[in-house]
Amino acid sequence: MARAVRIAALACATAAACAGSTHEQITIGPPPPKDTHAVLAGGLCQDNHCSCRSDGGGDGGVGVPEARDRKRFELKLTSAYDLWVTINRTTVLYKSPERAEACFYVDLPPGAQQVELRASNPDGVSAGLDIRELGTRTRSWYDTFSFSCGVPGVCSFEDLAASKARYVGAKHQVFDLCGTVKVKAITWDHGKAPDQVHPSELVVRLTLNIYRFAAWKQHGDPSCGMRGEGRAPADEPAPPPDETP
């Protein structure tokens, strides 16, 4: 009997099955440096910092891109701790613990843009990211993507599962049917969780597939996404027929 117990204990330790957690934990590398490295856009940004726009309607003082082949986006980071967003592995946006939220405005071209949200805190992470597209013609803001875990508080595995469920079944992964961005390949990894409940590292990855055509309806227009309502204005290239927002 004692030999059987020892064998069972050895098997349990080898498989790491006695940890009491069904969540796979991986080793995640260190976060980026605590600094913003980006070409920020609009009248609200200066010296690698931006003020958050006003909610009084219109573009909120952000302004629109001068180049026709660019679209302006707002990325709002919310947390009591450090947060980073990396775009295409070159643009780095950093929010320090000194600010509960920070806004950044960047211009992006059409096509696939890789976005990564990074949180790191030994006592548990807290992470919120909202991405919005500014309609160049409409001056309306479209809710491109939103992620939140542990805001306020600390992110748990239960919170992560609830966040993941939000993205299941979204129509064509276009979260704002009046916008012009399709979100693809949403994944995340978490690192070690000393208490088996709250991970101390979190990485969320997604791809923004930005279409060339400009949005032509206001955010919240009930006709967005309806069959027969997906035609762009005559002077705009039409979206692919199977990917109409």
Backbone as CSV, one residue per row, in Angstrom:
resi,resn,N_x,N_y,N_z,CA_x,CA_y,CA_z,C_x,C_y,C_z
1,MET,0.829,-1.194,0.000,0.000,0.000,0.000,0.869,1.252,0.000
2,ALA,1.931,1.269,0.861,2.804,2.438,0.932,3.477,2.683,-0.395
3,ARG,3.904,1.576,-1.096,4.548,1.722,-2.404,3.576,2.318,-3.421
4,ALA,2.318,1.875,-3.341,1.310,2.410,-4.260,1.080,3.878,-4.028
5,VAL,1.092,4.303,-2.758,0.901,5.709,-2.440,2.054,6.537,-2.982
6,ARG,3.306,5.989,-2.834,4.464,6.725,-3.321,4.413,6.878,-4.835
7,ILE,3.996,5.800,-5.542,3.901,5.856,-6.990,2.859,6.878,-7.430
8,ALA,1.719,6.877,-6.727,0.665,7.836,-7.066,1.124,9.265,-6.825
9,ALA,1.849,9.485,-5.719,2.336,10.824,-5.419,3.337,11.288,-6.462
10,LEU,4.228,10.355,-6.916,5.209,10.701,-7.918,4.526,11.053,-9.235
11,ALA,3.509,10.291,-9.613,2.783,10.576,-10.853,2.090,11.916,-10.791
12,CYS,1.529,12.224,-9.617,0.836,13.497,-9.451,1.799,14.668,-9.587
13,ALA,2.998,14.530,-8.972,3.972,15.616,-9.037,4.486,15.797,-10.453
14,THR,4.721,14.651,-11.154,5.243,14.734,-12.518,4.268,15.423,-13.443
15,ALA,2.989,15.128,-13.324,1.966,15.713,-14.205,1.492,17.072,-13.730
16,ALA,1.966,17.526,-12.570,1.535,18.811,-11.989,0.024,18.853,-11.855
17,ALA,-0.573,17.694,-11.539,-2.029,17.614,-11.468,-2.550,17.888,-10.078
18,CYS,-1.661,18.060,-9.107,-2.114,18.276,-7.735,-2.137,19.752,-7.369
19,ALA,-1.961,20.619,-8.340,-1.919,22.049,-8.051,-3.293,22.623,-7.767
20,GLY,-4.338,21.870,-8.090,-5.679,22.357,-7.810,-6.178,23.339,-8.840
21,SER,-5.517,23.429,-10.022,-5.924,24.381,-11.045,-5.943,23.700,-12.391
22,THR,-6.955,23.990,-13.197,-7.046,23.430,-14.541,-6.542,24.417,-15.581
23,HIS,-5.992,25.558,-15.163,-5.551,26.590,-16.079,-4.079,26.380,-16.415
24,GLU,-3.768,26.255,-17.685,-2.400,26.078,-18.122,-1.631,27.372,-17.932
25,GLN,-0.487,27.275,-17.269,0.334,28.439,-16.998,1.619,28.312,-17.800
26,ILE,2.000,29.364,-18.504,3.198,29.339,-19.324,4.132,30.448,-18.865
27,THR,5.372,30.335,-19.292,6.346,31.378,-18.990,6.242,32.476,-20.022
28,ILE,6.019,33.692,-19.577,5.902,34.852,-20.450,7.113,35.737,-20.229
29,GLY,7.688,36.215,-21.289,8.864,37.060,-21.188,8.572,38.384,-20.515
30,PRO,9.605,39.169,-20.256,9.415,40.451,-19.581,8.620,41.426,-20.447
31,PRO,7.920,42.361,-19.824,7.165,43.368,-20.593,8.115,44.362,-21.240
32,PRO,7.608,45.193,-22.153,8.448,46.218,-22.786,8.930,47.236,-21.752
33,PRO,9.881,48.082,-22.136,10.305,49.183,-21.251,9.127,50.094,-20.911
34,LYS,9.248,50.761,-19.779,8.175,51.639,-19.322,8.280,52.995,-20.000
35,ASP,7.936,52.998,-21.288,8.034,54.212,-22.075,7.185,54.071,-23.325
36,THR,6.657,55.171,-23.806,5.900,55.180,-25.055,6.843,55.456,-26.219
37,HIS,6.758,54.606,-27.229,7.558,54.779,-28.435,6.599,54.715,-29.612
38,ALA,6.145,55.882,-30.083,5.079,55.899,-31.079,5.043,57.232,-31.802
39,VAL,4.454,57.208,-32.992,4.096,58.444,-33.702,2.628,58.702,-33.392
40,LEU,2.390,59.601,-32.452,1.032,59.899,-32.019,0.419,60.967,-32.924
41,ALA,-0.902,60.958,-33.027,-1.571,61.802,-34.027,-2.633,62.688,-33.381
42,GLY,-2.864,63.831,-33.984,-3.965,64.680,-33.554,-3.555,65.791,-32.601
43,GLY,-4.494,66.707,-32.399,-4.226,67.883,-31.597,-4.177,67.653,-30.102
44,LEU,-4.522,66.457,-29.638,-4.521,66.190,-28.198,-3.237,65.517,-27.721
45,CYS,-2.286,65.289,-28.640,-1.062,64.570,-28.299,0.152,65.484,-28.420
46,GLN,1.048,65.352,-27.444,2.283,66.123,-27.455,3.293,65.431,-26.551
47,ASP,4.534,65.317,-27.026,5.632,64.759,-26.238,5.298,63.368,-25.695
48,ASN,4.816,62.498,-26.565,4.528,61.105,-26.211,3.395,60.939,-25.200
49,HIS,2.581,61.972,-25.048,1.411,61.887,-24.176,0.213,62.487,-24.907
50,CYS,-0.974,61.945,-24.602,-2.211,62.475,-25.178,-3.219,62.724,-24.067
51,SER,-4.030,63.737,-24.244,-5.189,63.938,-23.381,-6.366,63.171,-23.974
52,CYS,-7.235,62.682,-23.120,-8.424,61.987,-23.611,-9.398,63.010,-24.194
53,ARG,-10.031,62.647,-25.287,-10.951,63.553,-25.975,-12.182,63.837,-25.119
54,SER,-12.855,64.920,-25.445,-14.110,65.236,-24.782,-15.231,64.390,-25.364
55,ASP,-16.285,64.211,-24.599,-17.430,63.428,-25.045,-18.562,64.313,-25.558
56,GLY,-18.235,65.508,-25.959,-19.260,66.455,-26.371,-19.740,66.287,-27.800
57,GLY,-19.350,65.204,-28.458,-19.767,64.982,-29.828,-18.664,65.324,-30.812
58,GLY,-18.816,64.879,-32.052,-17.799,65.125,-33.055,-16.526,64.360,-32.749
59,ASP,-15.413,64.862,-33.266,-14.154,64.146,-33.059,-13.529,64.425,-31.698
60,GLY,-14.137,65.307,-30.915,-13.647,65.553,-29.566,-12.333,66.285,-29.501
61,GLY,-11.970,66.973,-30.588,-10.711,67.695,-30.618,-9.544,66.904,-31.157
62,VAL,-9.802,65.660,-31.548,-8.731,64.793,-32.039,-8.314,65.173,-33.457
63,GLY,-9.289,65.513,-34.298,-9.001,65.807,-35.692,-8.897,64.540,-36.525
64,VAL,-8.847,64.706,-37.836,-8.797,63.562,-38.752,-7.452,63.537,-39.464
65,PRO,-7.056,62.387,-39.984,-5.764,62.293,-40.683,-5.743,63.154,-41.953
66,GLU,-4.581,63.674,-42.277,-4.434,64.425,-43.513,-4.366,63.484,-44.716
67,ALA,-3.791,62.302,-44.532,-3.653,61.351,-45.633,-4.934,60.536,-45.791
68,ARG,-5.382,60.369,-47.038,-6.609,59.612,-47.290,-6.455,58.123,-46.996
69,ASP,-5.229,57.639,-47.001,-5.013,56.206,-46.786,-4.725,55.880,-45.324
70,ARG,-5.159,56.725,-44.421,-4.983,56.478,-42.990,-6.311,56.680,-42.274
71,LYS,-6.474,55.935,-41.168,-7.628,56.122,-40.288,-7.111,56.341,-38.864
72,ARG,-7.816,57.184,-38.136,-7.380,57.544,-36.787,-8.105,56.676,-35.761
73,PHE,-7.340,56.198,-34.796,-7.875,55.322,-33.763,-7.529,55.852,-32.380
74,GLU,-8.458,55.628,-31.459,-8.239,55.911,-30.048,-8.012,54.592,-29.324
75,LEU,-6.962,54.528,-28.528,-6.712,53.379,-27.667,-6.699,53.879,-26.234
76,LYS,-7.648,53.430,-25.454,-7.764,53.839,-24.058,-7.379,52.669,-23.157
77,LEU,-6.371,52.892,-22.316,-5.884,51.876,-21.390,-6.347,52.227,-19.983
78,THR,-6.885,51.238,-19.263,-7.419,51.457,-17.928,-6.872,50.406,-16.971
79,SER,-6.276,50.845,-15.878,-5.742,49.924,-14.879,-5.157,50.732,-13.733
80,ALA,-5.061,50.097,-12.572,-4.350,50.708,-11.450,-2.850,50.446,-11.548
81,TYR,-2.439,49.619,-12.516,-1.041,49.204,-12.635,-0.501,49.543,-14.031
82,ASP,0.693,49.070,-14.306,1.305,49.290,-15.614,0.538,48.533,-16.698
83,LEU,0.433,49.159,-17.865,-0.146,48.499,-19.040,0.637,48.924,-20.276
84,TRP,0.741,48.002,-21.224,1.383,48.288,-22.498,0.482,47.815,-23.637
85,VAL,0.503,48.535,-24.739,-0.080,48.070,-25.995,0.979,48.208,-27.069
86,THR,1.204,47.128,-27.797,2.159,47.133,-28.902,1.396,46.943,-30.206
87,ILE,1.727,47.732,-31.213,1.101,47.632,-32.538,2.180,47.274,-33.552
88,ASN,1.984,46.151,-34.202,2.924,45.685,-35.237,4.362,45.596,-34.728
89,ARG,4.498,45.353,-33.449,5.805,45.142,-32.811,6.733,46.346,-32.873
90,THR,6.231,47.472,-33.298,7.074,48.665,-33.394,6.544,49.816,-32.553
91,THR,5.245,50.026,-32.574,4.626,51.092,-31.779,4.327,50.567,-30.386
92,VAL,4.813,51.262,-29.367,4.593,50.856,-27.973,3.900,52.010,-27.233
93,LEU,2.760,51.722,-26.644,2.006,52.683,-25.844,2.053,52.220,-24.395
94,TYR,2.475,53.092,-23.490,2.660,52.705,-22.083,1.824,53.585,-21.170
95,LYS,1.087,52.920,-20.264,0.333,53.623,-19.218,0.949,53.292,-17.857
96,SER,1.323,54.309,-17.119,1.949,54.117,-15.816,0.894,54.019,-14.714
97,PRO,1.280,53.512,-13.536,0.320,53.439,-12.414,-0.116,54.808,-11.903
98,GLU,0.600,55.858,-12.283,0.248,57.206,-11.820,-1.077,57.691,-12.403
99,ARG,-1.520,57.082,-13.502,-2.787,57.471,-14.124,-3.704,56.255,-14.196
100,ALA,-4.938,56.417,-13.771,-5.885,55.297,-13.817,-6.241,54.936,-15.249
101,GLU,-6.241,55.917,-16.141,-6.490,55.659,-17.553,-5.636,56.588,-18.398
102,ALA,-5.332,56.119,-19.588,-4.538,56.913,-20.518,-5.070,56.684,-21.923
103,CYS,-5.122,57.757,-22.720,-5.600,57.671,-24.099,-4.443,57.937,-25.051
104,PHE,-4.474,57.244,-26.181,-3.495,57.453,-27.239,-4.236,57.491,-28.570
105,TYR,-3.715,58.304,-29.497,-4.327,58.429,-30.815,-3.263,58.153,-31.872
106,VAL,-3.563,57.198,-32.743,-2.608,56.802,-33.779,-3.337,56.675,-35.110
107,ASP,-2.604,56.879,-36.188,-3.130,56.692,-37.537,-2.613,55.366,-38.089
108,LEU,-3.533,54.565,-38.619,-3.176,53.251,-39.143,-3.647,53.118,-40.585
109,PRO,-2.895,52.388,-41.401,-3.296,52.176,-42.795,-4.262,51.004,-42.910
110,PRO,-4.903,50.838,-44.065,-5.742,49.655,-44.283,-4.892,48.382,-44.224
111,GLY,-5.573,47.272,-43.963,-4.884,45.995,-43.896,-4.840,45.453,-42.481
112,ALA,-4.063,44.392,-42.290,-3.981,43.708,-41.000,-2.977,44.398,-40.090
113,GLN,-3.422,44.770,-38.884,-2.576,45.423,-37.889,-2.582,44.557,-36.624
114,GLN,-1.392,44.145,-36.200,-1.264,43.268,-35.042,-1.214,44.092,-33.757
115,VAL,-2.087,43.774,-32.819,-2.168,44.503,-31.548,-1.950,43.527,-30.397
116,GLU,-1.160,43.954,-29.419,-0.914,43.114,-28.241,-1.040,43.958,-26.976
117,LEU,-1.874,43.500,-26.057,-2.035,44.135,-24.743,-1.228,43.336,-23.733
118,ARG,-0.456,44.025,-22.910,0.429,43.356,-21.951,0.216,43.940,-20.566
119,ALA,0.019,43.042,-19.587,-0.101,43.444,-18.177,0.838,42.588,-17.349
120,SER,1.451,43.183,-16.351,2.398,42.465,-15.510,2.419,43.076,-14.125
121,ASN,2.102,42.256,-13.113,2.116,42.716,-11.732,2.164,41.481,-10.815
122,PRO,3.153,41.373,-9.935,3.295,40.159,-9.122,2.105,39.872,-8.212
123,ASP,1.347,40.895,-7.856,0.198,40.703,-6.968,-1.119,40.518,-7.725
124,GLY,-1.041,40.372,-9.056,-2.250,40.210,-9.862,-2.428,41.389,-10.807
125,VAL,-2.919,41.099,-12.001,-3.021,42.141,-13.023,-4.424,42.722,-13.085
126,SER,-4.495,43.888,-13.667,-5.763,44.563,-13.953,-5.588,45.214,-15.313
127,ALA,-6.506,44.930,-16.250,-6.283,45.405,-17.618,-7.590,45.748,-18.303
128,GLY,-7.631,46.947,-18.881,-8.763,47.372,-19.701,-8.248,48.042,-20.958
129,LEU,-8.789,47.653,-22.108,-8.399,48.252,-23.382,-9.647,48.495,-24.220
130,ASP,-9.827,49.734,-24.656,-10.901,50.097,-25.575,-10.284,50.710,-26.818
131,ILE,-10.619,50.151,-27.977,-10.140,50.679,-29.256,-11.339,51.219,-30.016
132,ARG,-11.232,52.468,-30.477,-12.313,53.086,-31.239,-11.762,53.689,-32.516
133,GLU,-12.544,53.566,-33.564,-12.219,54.124,-34.875,-12.960,55.450,-35.055
134,LEU,-12.249,56.453,-35.553,-12.887,57.729,-35.859,-13.314,57.736,-37.322
135,GLY,-14.593,57.997,-37.561,-15.075,58.111,-38.926,-14.570,59.400,-39.559
136,THR,-13.767,59.262,-40.611,-13.167,60.440,-41.238,-14.225,61.400,-41.756
137,ARG,-15.309,60.868,-42.301,-16.379,61.706,-42.840,-17.456,62.007,-41.807
138,THR,-17.785,61.021,-40.993,-18.912,61.167,-40.083,-18.549,61.869,-38.790
139,ARG,-17.263,61.890,-38.443,-16.804,62.389,-37.139,-17.492,61.631,-36.003
140,SER,-17.805,60.383,-36.269,-18.435,59.519,-35.279,-17.407,58.478,-34.820
141,TRP,-17.521,58.057,-33.555,-16.579,57.080,-33.007,-17.226,55.700,-32.972
142,TYR,-16.504,54.701,-33.474,-17.022,53.339,-33.581,-16.275,52.423,-32.606
143,ASP,-17.037,51.585,-31.919,-16.473,50.712,-30.888,-15.836,49.485,-31.542
144,THR,-14.568,49.596,-31.863,-13.864,48.539,-32.592,-13.640,47.304,-31.738
145,PHE,-13.181,47.505,-30.503,-12.834,46.369,-29.639,-12.787,46.838,-28.199
146,SER,-13.165,45.942,-27.286,-13.107,46.262,-25.863,-12.747,45.003,-25.076
147,PHE,-11.797,45.147,-24.169,-11.410,44.054,-23.278,-11.242,44.610,-21.878
148,SER,-11.737,43.872,-20.893,-11.592,44.300,-19.512,-11.523,43.073,-18.605
149,CYS,-10.554,43.082,-17.710,-10.439,42.019,-16.711,-9.839,42.608,-15.442
150,GLY,-10.606,42.553,-14.369,-10.120,43.082,-13.104,-10.123,44.596,-13.029
151,VAL,-11.027,45.245,-13.742,-11.138,46.715,-13.700,-12.526,47.080,-13.215
152,PRO,-12.682,47.526,-11.968,-11.635,47.639,-10.944,-11.361,46.291,-10.272
153,GLY,-10.295,46.249,-9.512,-9.945,45.034,-8.792,-8.760,44.338,-9.426
154,VAL,-8.762,43.006,-9.335,-7.685,42.181,-9.870,-8.296,41.092,-10.734
155,CYS,-7.699,40.853,-11.882,-8.205,39.876,-12.848,-8.060,38.454,-12.317
156,SER,-9.108,37.664,-12.454,-9.083,36.258,-12.057,-9.335,35.389,-13.281
157,PHE,-9.095,34.078,-13.135,-9.383,33.163,-14.234,-10.873,33.165,-14.573
158,GLU,-11.702,33.337,-13.570,-13.143,33.410,-13.806,-13.483,34.644,-14.649
159,ASP,-12.829,35.771,-14.346,-13.034,36.987,-15.142,-12.589,36.771,-16.583
160,LEU,-11.445,36.088,-16.766,-10.942,35.828,-18.109,-11.922,34.992,-18.916
161,ALA,-12.493,33.964,-18.271,-13.464,33.118,-18.965,-14.686,33.927,-19.398
162,ALA,-15.130,34.843,-18.533,-16.285,35.675,-18.878,-15.952,36.619,-20.029
163,SER,-14.721,37.164,-20.034,-14.318,38.049,-21.123,-14.262,37.291,-22.442
164,LYS,-13.751,36.091,-22.403,-13.646,35.289,-23.623,-15.026,35.005,-24.207
165,ALA,-16.006,34.756,-23.345,-17.353,34.437,-23.814,-17.979,35.598,-24.583
166,ARG,-17.520,36.817,-24.305,-18.082,37.983,-24.986,-17.787,37.964,-26.474
167,TYR,-16.676,37.351,-26.846,-16.247,37.412,-28.239,-16.783,36.266,-29.078
168,VAL,-17.462,35.330,-28.457,-18.012,34.194,-29.188,-19.327,34.615,-29.853
169,GLY,-19.415,34.402,-31.147,-20.668,34.653,-31.850,-20.860,36.062,-32.372
170,ALA,-19.849,36.937,-32.214,-19.987,38.285,-32.781,-20.069,38.178,-34.302
171,LYS,-20.973,38.935,-34.913,-21.204,38.834,-36.349,-19.954,39.217,-37.128
172,HIS,-19.357,38.223,-37.787,-18.145,38.415,-38.588,-17.025,39.041,-37.768
173,GLN,-17.129,38.991,-36.432,-16.145,39.644,-35.565,-16.032,41.142,-35.849
174,VAL,-17.117,41.728,-36.319,-17.212,43.183,-36.454,-18.056,43.660,-35.276
175,PHE,-17.421,44.253,-34.283,-18.117,44.558,-33.045,-18.972,45.812,-33.152
176,ASP,-18.626,46.704,-34.075,-19.477,47.851,-34.368,-19.837,47.761,-35.844
177,LEU,-21.065,47.421,-36.129,-21.481,47.172,-37.507,-21.471,48.424,-38.374
178,CYS,-21.361,49.588,-37.751,-21.273,50.821,-38.526,-19.826,51.199,-38.826
179,GLY,-18.885,50.523,-38.191,-17.477,50.808,-38.420,-16.919,50.028,-39.589
180,THR,-15.621,50.126,-39.768,-14.973,49.514,-40.930,-13.791,48.640,-40.531
181,VAL,-13.881,48.005,-39.372,-12.789,47.161,-38.892,-13.333,45.810,-38.463
182,LYS,-12.668,44.768,-38.918,-12.982,43.408,-38.503,-11.877,42.926,-37.564
183,VAL,-12.263,42.394,-36.410,-11.306,41.916,-35.426,-11.155,40.408,-35.579
184,LYS,-9.911,39.956,-35.665,-9.647,38.539,-35.896,-8.597,38.037,-34.919
185,ALA,-8.552,36.712,-34.797,-7.469,36.017,-34.080,-7.271,36.549,-32.667
186,ILE,-8.363,36.611,-31.877,-8.252,37.048,-30.485,-7.756,35.876,-29.640
187,THR,-6.601,36.030,-29.026,-6.038,34.985,-28.164,-5.420,35.645,-26.942
188,TRP,-5.177,34.843,-25.914,-4.419,35.356,-24.780,-3.697,34.241,-24.063
189,ASP,-2.630,34.649,-23.386,-1.839,33.771,-22.535,-1.723,34.422,-21.171
190,HIS,-1.605,33.592,-20.156,-1.353,34.131,-18.824,-0.184,33.381,-18.211
191,GLY,0.515,34.047,-17.318,1.665,33.456,-16.667,1.298,32.812,-15.354
192,LYS,2.259,32.782,-14.465,2.075,32.100,-13.186,1.025,32.804,-12.334
193,ALA,0.297,31.988,-11.577,-0.688,32.508,-10.632,-0.341,31.930,-9.258
194,PRO,0.428,32.658,-8.444,0.873,32.106,-7.151,-0.269,31.593,-6.289
195,ASP,-1.437,32.244,-6.353,-2.570,31.785,-5.553,-3.520,30.902,-6.349
196,GLN,-3.134,30.548,-7.603,-3.939,29.711,-8.489,-5.263,30.353,-8.891
197,VAL,-5.431,31.619,-8.613,-6.684,32.320,-8.928,-6.446,33.556,-9.777
198,HIS,-5.389,34.322,-9.463,-5.135,35.593,-10.125,-3.783,35.552,-10.841
199,PRO,-3.768,35.513,-12.161,-2.490,35.496,-12.883,-1.716,36.799,-12.692
200,SER,-0.389,36.675,-12.645,0.464,37.851,-12.477,0.978,38.390,-13.806
201,GLU,0.721,37.661,-14.901,1.107,38.094,-16.244,-0.070,37.824,-17.187
202,LEU,-0.284,38.729,-18.141,-1.370,38.545,-19.101,-0.978,39.164,-20.441
203,VAL,-1.217,38.414,-21.506,-1.001,38.909,-22.867,-2.271,38.647,-23.664
204,VAL,-2.836,39.684,-24.277,-3.998,39.556,-25.157,-3.562,39.997,-26.552
205,ARG,-3.811,39.144,-27.546,-3.412,39.443,-28.929,-4.637,39.465,-29.831
206,LEU,-4.631,40.360,-30.794,-5.704,40.428,-31.771,-5.191,41.097,-33.037
207,THR,-5.937,40.901,-34.108,-5.608,41.525,-35.391,-6.748,42.429,-35.809
208,LEU,-6.424,43.670,-36.133,-7.400,44.604,-36.690,-7.297,44.552,-38.203
209,ASN,-8.343,44.095,-38.863,-8.384,44.097,-40.322,-9.128,45.354,-40.757
210,ILE,-8.385,46.376,-41.155,-8.944,47.688,-41.454,-9.247,47.780,-42.942
211,TYR,-10.505,48.055,-43.274,-10.901,48.174,-44.670,-10.544,49.555,-45.226
212,ARG,-10.414,49.621,-46.561,-10.051,50.885,-47.217,-11.186,51.901,-47.182
213,PHE,-12.410,51.439,-47.323,-13.515,52.393,-47.451,-13.796,53.088,-46.125
214,ALA,-14.316,54.296,-46.201,-14.625,55.086,-45.014,-16.030,54.772,-44.521
215,ALA,-16.208,54.825,-43.213,-17.553,54.663,-42.650,-18.435,55.814,-43.116
216,TRP,-19.691,55.516,-43.432,-20.588,56.563,-43.934,-21.871,56.689,-43.120
217,LYS,-21.988,55.903,-42.041,-23.152,56.019,-41.157,-22.686,56.292,-39.737
218,GLN,-23.515,56.980,-38.992,-23.183,57.285,-37.622,-23.185,56.029,-36.755
219,HIS,-22.337,56.041,-35.738,-22.349,54.961,-34.755,-23.757,54.798,-34.176
220,GLY,-24.235,53.553,-34.133,-25.554,53.284,-33.588,-26.682,53.326,-34.593
221,ASP,-26.406,53.633,-35.854,-27.445,53.637,-36.883,-28.036,52.231,-36.990
222,PRO,-29.351,52.084,-36.790,-29.953,50.743,-36.777,-29.884,50.016,-38.116
223,SER,-29.616,50.727,-39.197,-29.549,50.070,-40.504,-28.183,49.447,-40.779
224,CYS,-27.206,49.720,-39.932,-25.878,49.145,-40.148,-25.927,47.624,-40.034
225,GLY,-25.312,46.964,-40.988,-25.263,45.510,-40.965,-26.460,44.817,-41.569
226,MET,-27.501,45.570,-41.948,-28.687,44.977,-42.552,-28.422,44.652,-44.015
227,ARG,-29.024,43.580,-44.487,-28.853,43.182,-45.878,-29.323,44.303,-46.808
228,GLY,-28.492,44.585,-47.798,-28.826,45.643,-48.732,-28.396,47.019,-48.284
229,GLU,-27.847,47.100,-47.039,-27.425,48.407,-46.528,-25.910,48.508,-46.450
230,GLY,-25.208,47.574,-47.074,-23.757,47.551,-46.959,-23.034,48.198,-48.117
231,ARG,-23.700,49.033,-48.891,-23.054,49.670,-50.037,-22.391,50.982,-49.622
232,ALA,-21.134,51.108,-50.024,-20.420,52.350,-49.743,-20.872,53.438,-50.695
233,PRO,-20.638,54.725,-50.361,-20.937,55.810,-51.292,-20.221,55.588,-52.622
234,ALA,-20.709,56.244,-53.677,-20.222,55.970,-55.031,-18.736,56.230,-55.187
235,ASP,-18.174,57.190,-54.435,-16.763,57.513,-54.613,-15.858,56.737,-53.677
236,GLU,-16.390,55.715,-53.000,-15.597,54.868,-52.126,-15.567,53.452,-52.685
237,PRO,-14.415,52.756,-52.583,-14.386,51.364,-53.021,-15.284,50.511,-52.145
238,ALA,-16.069,49.647,-52.761,-16.994,48.806,-52.005,-16.239,47.716,-51.267
239,PRO,-16.720,47.310,-50.067,-16.083,46.216,-49.338,-16.330,44.896,-50.057
240,PRO,-15.504,43.872,-49.770,-15.759,42.561,-50.349,-17.161,42.099,-49.992
241,PRO,-17.888,41.430,-50.898,-19.283,41.083,-50.648,-19.481,40.159,-49.462
242,ASP,-18.485,39.336,-49.146,-18.641,38.405,-48.027,-18.125,38.973,-46.728
243,GLU,-17.666,40.241,-46.717,-17.100,40.817,-45.509,-17.674,42.201,-45.242
244,THR,-18.886,42.453,-45.702,-19.503,43.756,-45.478,-19.806,43.945,-43.999
245,PRO,-19.346,45.030,-43.379,-19.647,45.259,-41.962,-21.142,45.405,-41.746
